[in-house]
Amino acid sequence: MRWGRSIHDVYAYTKLWNQAKKKAGLDDFRFHDLRHEAVSRLVEAGLSDQEVAAISGHKSMQMLRRYTHLRAEDLVIKLDRIRDH
């Protein structure tokens, strides 16, 4: 285990995570999904690829792009701003 964690810590985390998912009604949700969401929102907030990679720990821009999922409605708003200028 990394960072001195015991197997008991991992089981405790898993139990709490599963309880939280059940309470929220998110059965098909993984903790890792939060990384996808965070990366996408950081890009939409205007941070550069390099800045987002530094925050998220992605080693390559290719992998960062795989994690970035932009919302269509946000892209439409940006395109409208360009058109209006």
C-alpha positions as CSV (number, residue, x, y, z in Angstrom):
1,M,0.0,0.0,0.0
2,R,1.2,3.5,-0.7
3,W,1.5,6.4,1.8
4,G,1.5,4.0,4.8
5,R,-2.1,3.0,4.4
6,S,-3.2,-0.3,5.7
7,I,-5.7,-2.6,3.9
8,H,-8.2,-1.7,6.7
9,D,-8.1,2.0,5.7
10,V,-8.9,1.0,2.1
11,Y,-11.8,-1.1,3.2
12,A,-13.1,1.7,5.5
13,Y,-12.9,4.2,2.6
14,T,-14.7,1.8,0.2
15,K,-17.5,1.2,2.8
16,L,-18.0,4.9,3.3
17,W,-17.9,5.7,-0.4
18,N,-20.5,3.0,-1.2
19,Q,-22.7,4.3,1.6
20,A,-22.5,7.8,0.3
21,K,-23.3,6.7,-3.3
22,K,-26.3,4.7,-2.1
23,K,-27.6,7.6,-0.1
24,A,-27.2,9.9,-3.1
25,G,-28.8,7.4,-5.5
26,L,-25.5,7.2,-7.6
27,D,-25.1,3.5,-8.0
28,D,-23.0,3.7,-11.2
29,F,-20.6,6.4,-10.0
30,R,-16.9,6.1,-9.4
31,F,-14.7,8.4,-7.4
32,H,-12.6,8.7,-10.5
33,D,-15.6,10.3,-12.3
34,L,-15.0,13.4,-10.2
35,R,-11.6,13.8,-11.9
36,H,-13.3,13.9,-15.3
37,E,-15.7,16.5,-14.1
38,A,-13.1,18.7,-12.4
39,V,-10.8,18.7,-15.5
40,S,-13.7,19.6,-17.8
41,R,-14.9,22.5,-15.5
42,L,-11.3,23.8,-15.1
43,V,-10.9,24.0,-18.9
44,E,-14.3,25.7,-19.2
45,A,-13.2,28.2,-16.6
46,G,-10.5,29.3,-18.9
47,L,-7.4,27.6,-17.4
48,S,-4.8,26.6,-20.0
49,D,-4.1,22.9,-20.7
50,Q,-0.8,23.3,-18.9
51,E,-2.4,24.7,-15.8
52,V,-5.1,22.0,-15.7
53,A,-2.4,19.3,-16.2
54,A,-0.4,20.7,-13.3
55,I,-3.5,20.6,-11.1
56,S,-4.8,17.2,-12.2
57,G,-1.4,15.5,-12.5
58,H,-1.8,14.4,-16.1
59,K,1.6,13.7,-17.6
60,S,0.6,14.2,-21.3
61,M,-1.7,16.6,-23.1
62,Q,-3.1,13.6,-24.9
63,M,-4.3,12.0,-21.7
64,L,-5.6,15.3,-20.5
65,R,-7.7,15.7,-23.6
66,R,-9.2,12.2,-23.0
67,Y,-10.4,13.4,-19.6
68,T,-11.9,16.7,-20.9
69,H,-15.6,16.6,-21.7
70,L,-17.0,20.0,-22.5
71,R,-20.7,20.8,-22.2
72,A,-22.3,21.7,-25.5
73,E,-24.3,24.5,-24.0
74,D,-21.1,26.2,-22.7
75,L,-19.6,25.9,-26.2
76,V,-22.7,27.5,-27.7
77,I,-22.4,30.5,-25.3
78,K,-18.8,31.0,-26.2
79,L,-19.5,30.8,-29.9
80,D,-22.3,33.4,-29.5
81,R,-19.9,35.7,-27.7
82,I,-17.5,35.4,-30.7
83,R,-20.3,36.1,-33.1
84,D,-21.4,39.2,-31.2
85,H,-18.0,40.8,-31.3
